[in-house]
Amino acid sequence: MEEYKIGVLLPRSSLYPMLSMDLISGLKNGFRSFGVTNVKFCYENIDFGGVEATVYSKVEKLLLEENVSMIIAFMDHTEAFKLEPLFRNINRLLIVLDPGGHIPLNWQTSPFCYTLSLQAALGSRLTGQLATTEGSMRPVFATSFYEGGYLQCFSYLKGLQNGGGAVQAHLVVPFQREDFKIDPLHQAFEMYKPDSILAQFSAESGAFFLNEYISSGLYKELKLYSSPFMLEETWLSTIPYPFDGIRGYVTWFKDLSCDSNTFFLNQIEEETGTAGNIFSMFGWEAAQFIIQCKQILNTYGNKILPAQSELENISFESPRGAVKMHAATHHLIAPMYITEIISTINKRCKLKLIEEDTAVAEKFEHYIADKPEGVFSKWTNTYLCI
């Protein structure tokens, strides 16, 4: 059987030191579990993913020296799309694995580029809307210097505004955490009478904020809504259970009850002796997507342009549930779930399903139509990669 070479651009993350290893574990075990054994991987490290020249040189090496058939890149979609001309010129596929912290500014597409996303910004938007549907119309918006550099903050506030809510005050954890003061939150509580906190955090400052918030005593007064990666179970399971009622959207969690997730978790544990997480899930899902891409391309003599319409209609059962390519944006749309933090027996944190949002496809259309306008700045490094 002919060997199929896949290039992989791997990130570095101090927040998740095992991110690349987990991604590769999911990718390899995904191919193996679905009976595909003729794949060879060629790896390049792209550090934090924000230096265009570095990424470009690594891609050139994989395409021209290693002659890979496609490249998987754990990157922000907008940064990754700058590479598209290379792939177009030599008839290769670029599969972007995007944490989803940014919103693509113009949703540009190409027959040679397809994006799988962990939908962080979409989840923040939906959490903002969730707050309003539960009656929280006057929140304080809390984030960090790091998180504030990603457009998921814009998305969170748009979700709130579209539900009729309005932010009463802002609270930011600075780059130097020792400079943080909780006093402004007390002042905002007295002056503006907010009814909740919208928290946009991740493993970067999530635990720090929660500790400060608990110390303030205001958690007894203000309901807390959390962004998707503040609810990510790998780090969430390491912190003590804070308090009741913390809710928000996620795209995947371990206790998700579907056959495809059970199969994924069982296979990962059997093959590696470790529990699956969101990054090994992402790699596994990428393997499922690539298997379908390869089957389609085989019928077109590996020519991508004639295969475009079929590539744009790929769908399958991922560990997240039913996923489907959105033809207009070349983004794979995955389910989103409303969850709540609950306590484990040993007083740590886990997620409980409240309900699946069954209108994600419709809400995605509103999400892509709500674009940032005017002048703004943003981080170029891949979300979670610092």
Secondary structure in CASP SS format (residue, H / E / C, confidence):
PFRMAT SS
TARGET T0000
AUTHOR 0000-0000-0000
METHOD secondary structure of the structure
MODEL  1
M C 1.00
E C 1.00
E C 1.00
Y E 1.00
K E 1.00
I E 1.00
G E 1.00
V E 1.00
L E 1.00
L E 1.00
P C 1.00
R C 1.00
S C 1.00
S C 1.00
L C 1.00
Y C 1.00
P C 1.00
M C 1.00
L H 1.00
S H 1.00
M H 1.00
D H 1.00
L H 1.00
I H 1.00
S H 1.00
G H 1.00
L H 1.00
K H 1.00
N H 1.00
G H 1.00
F H 1.00
R H 1.00
S H 1.00
F C 1.00
G C 1.00
V C 1.00
T C 1.00
N C 1.00
V E 1.00
K E 1.00
F E 1.00
C E 1.00
Y E 1.00
E E 1.00
N E 1.00
I C 1.00
D C 1.00
F C 1.00
G C 1.00
G C 1.00
V C 1.00
E H 1.00
A H 1.00
T H 1.00
V H 1.00
Y H 1.00
S H 1.00
K H 1.00
V H 1.00
E H 1.00
K H 1.00
L H 1.00
L H 1.00
L H 1.00
E H 1.00
E C 1.00
N C 1.00
V C 1.00
S C 1.00
M E 1.00
I E 1.00
I E 1.00
A E 1.00
F E 1.00
M C 1.00
D C 1.00
H H 1.00
T H 1.00
E H 1.00
A H 1.00
F H 1.00
K C 1.00
L C 1.00
E H 1.00
P H 1.00
L H 1.00
F H 1.00
R H 1.00
N H 1.00
I H 1.00
N C 1.00
R C 1.00
L E 1.00
L E 1.00
I E 1.00
V E 1.00
L E 1.00
D E 1.00
P C 1.00
G C 1.00
G C 1.00
H C 1.00
I C 1.00
P C 1.00
L C 1.00
N C 1.00
W C 1.00
Q C 1.00
T C 1.00
S E 1.00
P C 1.00
F C 1.00
C E 1.00
Y E 1.00
T E 1.00
L E 1.00
S E 1.00
L C 1.00
Q C 1.00
A H 1.00
A H 1.00
L H 1.00
G H 1.00
S H 1.00
R H 1.00
L H 1.00
T H 1.00
G H 1.00
Q H 1.00
L H 1.00
A H 1.00
T H 1.00
T H 1.00
E C 1.00
G C 1.00
S C 1.00
M C 1.00
R C 1.00
P E 1.00
V E 1.00
F E 1.00
A E 1.00
T E 1.00
S E 1.00
F C 1.00
Y C 1.00
E H 1.00
G H 1.00
G H 1.00
Y C 1.00
L C 1.00
Q H 1.00
C H 1.00
F H 1.00
S H 1.00
Y H 1.00
L H 1.00
K H 1.00
G H 1.00
L H 1.00
Q H 1.00
N H 1.00
G C 1.00
G C 1.00
G C 1.00
A C 1.00
V C 1.00
Q C 1.00
A E 1.00
H E 1.00
L E 1.00
V E 1.00
V E 1.00
P C 1.00
F C 1.00
Q C 1.00
R H 1.00
E H 1.00
D H 1.00
F C 1.00
K C 1.00
I C 1.00
D H 1.00
P H 1.00
L H 1.00
H H 1.00
Q H 1.00
A H 1.00
F H 1.00
E H 1.00
M H 1.00
Y H 1.00
K C 1.00
P C 1.00
D C 1.00
S E 1.00
I E 1.00
L E 1.00
A E 1.00
Q E 1.00
F C 1.00
S C 1.00
A C 1.00
E C 1.00
S C 1.00
G H 1.00
A H 1.00
F H 1.00
F H 1.00
L H 1.00
N H 1.00
E H 1.00
Y H 1.00
I H 1.00
S H 1.00
S H 1.00
G C 1.00
L H 1.00
Y H 1.00
K H 1.00
E C 1.00
L C 1.00
K E 1.00
L E 1.00
Y E 1.00
S E 1.00
S C 1.00
P H 1.00
F H 1.00
M H 1.00
L C 1.00
E C 1.00
E H 1.00
T H 1.00
W H 1.00
L H 1.00
S C 1.00
T C 1.00
I C 1.00
P E 1.00
Y C 1.00
P C 1.00
F C 1.00
D C 1.00
G C 1.00
I C 1.00
R E 1.00
G E 1.00
Y E 1.00
V E 1.00
T C 1.00
W C 1.00
F C 1.00
K C 1.00
D C 1.00
L C 1.00
S C 1.00
C C 1.00
D H 1.00
S H 1.00
N H 1.00
T H 1.00
F H 1.00
F H 1.00
L H 1.00
N H 1.00
Q H 1.00
I H 1.00
E H 1.00
E H 1.00
E H 1.00
T H 1.00
G C 1.00
T C 1.00
A C 1.00
G C 1.00
N C 1.00
I H 1.00
F H 1.00
S H 1.00
M H 1.00
F H 1.00
G H 1.00
W H 1.00
E H 1.00
A H 1.00
A H 1.00
Q H 1.00
F H 1.00
I H 1.00
I H 1.00
Q H 1.00
C H 1.00
K H 1.00
Q H 1.00
I H 1.00
L H 1.00
N H 1.00
T C 1.00
Y C 1.00
G C 1.00
N C 1.00
K C 1.00
I H 1.00
L H 1.00
P H 1.00
A H 1.00
Q H 1.00
S H 1.00
E H 1.00
L H 1.00
E C 1.00
N C 1.00
I C 1.00
S E 1.00
F E 1.00
E E 1.00
S E 1.00
P C 1.00
R C 1.00
G E 1.00
A E 1.00
V E 1.00
K E 1.00
M E 1.00
H E 1.00
A C 1.00
A C 1.00
T C 1.00
H C 1.00
H E 1.00
L E 1.00
I E 1.00
A C 1.00
P C 1.00
M C 1.00
Y E 1.00
I E 1.00
T E 1.00
E E 1.00
I E 1.00
I E 1.00
S E 1.00
T C 1.00
I C 1.00
N C 1.00
K C 1.00
R E 1.00
C E 1.00
K E 1.00
L E 1.00
K E 1.00
L E 1.00
I E 1.00
E E 1.00
E E 1.00
D C 1.00
T C 1.00
A C 1.00
V H 1.00
A H 1.00
E H 1.00
K H 1.00
F H 1.00
E H 1.00
H H 1.00
Y H 1.00
I H 1.00
A H 1.00
D C 1.00
K C 1.00
P C 1.00
E C 1.00
G C 1.00
V C 1.00
F C 1.00
S C 1.00
K C 1.00
W C 1.00
T C 1.00
N C 1.00
T C 1.00
Y C 1.00
L C 1.00
C C 1.00
I C 1.00
END
